[in-house]
Amino acid sequence: MFFHSTRDLNNKKTVNQAILQGLSEEGGLFVPEYFPQINWQELDKNLSYPQFAAKILAEYFQGDELAPQLSDICHNAFNFPLPIEKLNDTTYVMELFQGPTLSFKDFGARFLAECMSRLSKERKTTIIVATSGDTGSAVASAFHAKPNVNVVVMFPQGQISQRQEQQITCWGDNILAVAVKGTFDDCQKIVKQSFNESWWTDHAHLSSANSINIARLLPQLTYYAYTSWQFYLQHGTKAGYIIPTGNVGNSTAAFWAKAMGFPIREIVLATNANRVISDYIRNGKFEPKASVATIANAMDVGNPSNFERLAFLHHNDWQQFTHNVQAFSVNDDQIRQIIKEVKDSFNYVVCPHTATGYFARKELSADQPWIIAATAAPSKFETIIEPIIGEVLPIAPQLEVLLAKPTHKVETNASMQEVQTAFANNIK
Ligand SMILES: *Cc1c(COP(=O)(O)O)cnc(C)c1O
């Protein structure tokens, strides 16, 4: 199996090359040449989630040096629960936030870290990552103290919650936390610039941990595949999925699971007030914008980096895209109302991101089953949620451990040069 670039079908890599490189040479994103068709009706019903994941990912790793280690990679990476909660007969919540940093990003980051440290035995790799919140903590946690890898995590100064910042800056050792005076998009731009800069690529052996990295997307398709299969076994019908969306990584993974033949009826994207995708669906124009700050801040993305993959999957054809992809944009007032409503109706607390998904669910068919991807734990966003529900949220035990640790960060302007200097001064 090869992976080729969205911009050059002749630029082919094996999975480990695509992982180490992150972005393809001409700036495209790696996608699989084809989607293996899994006969899920015949899978052993007793497979554990890591066993299932290793089985359905096997073909993507075929012929690659990581292939014999895939089972270990999945067992180490997916070492936490994946519960589905029922709100009512046609509304379910898939809790993707039971990992060490309490968001779905743990799935991708932990899988990537397992792959990357196995691939960097010959020479050290540097990971550079921009985060609007949860990626940074997941990547820092997953890579902390892993041999052969250093990590630079950039986040927009003052634009993420205090608890999010704590979870990025509490690591030290091989993890450098950089607070950039700018927006998430500025951080993302520095990542892209670094990949064009020989100091980073040749000296620091740069690689990416953003959701452009194929080793983030492949593990994410496994929870859609697994839960759709389990749902079908239990209910004899296909579930639709609603996915709170920012950079379109998580939702692209869902479309890939569907492309592999898993019983997914349809897929709906929910965004916050950043509505580039909804606008594209409406008028056929993809127009990146500056990001708007919202209370669902991990989705504050004005130029979603995985859009290119989702468009490619639909042959870069607007009509095909709109035929398969629905999107709802949800504003902050609506998010607050939903948090209250879900608590009052079901005694269940959703984070502001997951709330966009529940908003979309109310707009959709009442009689067909929907699974909402719950992307983060509410206790990460207590300053927003507690005043709305009028209750103090219990803190997850994983979070308590991280909140007790001392922190360290470097502050820079939105300048690649300054980030480079910070790296040279702080990481050996
Ligand atoms: C990252 C993130 C999202 C958006 O996911 P994408 O893959 O970027 O679309 C949504 N919710 C939470 C909590 C996140 O951390």
The ligand as an SDF file (V2000), in Angstrom:
LIG
                    3D

 15 15  0  0  0  0  0  0  0  0999 V2000
   -9.4530   19.3520   17.7590 C   0  0  0  0  0  0  0  0  0  0  0  0
  -10.8040   19.4140   18.3120 C   0  0  0  0  0  0  0  0  0  0  0  0
  -11.9240   19.5280   17.4920 C   0  0  0  0  0  0  0  0  0  0  0  0
  -11.8220   19.6780   15.9970 C   0  0  0  0  0  0  0  0  0  0  0  0
  -11.3200   18.5140   15.3840 O   0  0  0  0  0  0  0  0  0  0  0  0
  -10.7290   18.5960   13.8950 P   0  0  0  0  0  0  0  0  0  0  0  0
  -10.1530   17.2660   13.6400 O   0  0  0  0  0  0  0  0  0  0  0  0
   -9.6800   19.6760   13.9320 O   0  0  0  0  0  0  0  0  0  0  0  0
  -11.8330   18.9520   12.9930 O   0  0  0  0  0  0  0  0  0  0  0  0
  -13.1790   19.5090   18.0860 C   0  0  0  0  0  0  0  0  0  0  0  0
  -13.3200   19.4200   19.4190 N   0  0  0  0  0  0  0  0  0  0  0  0
  -12.2550   19.3260   20.2420 C   0  0  0  0  0  0  0  0  0  0  0  0
  -12.4870   19.2500   21.6990 C   0  0  0  0  0  0  0  0  0  0  0  0
  -10.9670   19.3160   19.7300 C   0  0  0  0  0  0  0  0  0  0  0  0
   -9.9200   19.2240   20.5500 O   0  0  0  0  0  0  0  0  0  0  0  0
  1  2  1  0
  2  3  1  0
  2 14  2  0
  3  4  1  0
  3 10  2  0
  4  5  1  0
  5  6  1  0
  6  7  2  0
  6  8  1  0
  6  9  1  0
 10 11  1  0
 11 12  2  0
 12 13  1  0
 12 14  1  0
 14 15  1  0
M  END
$$$$
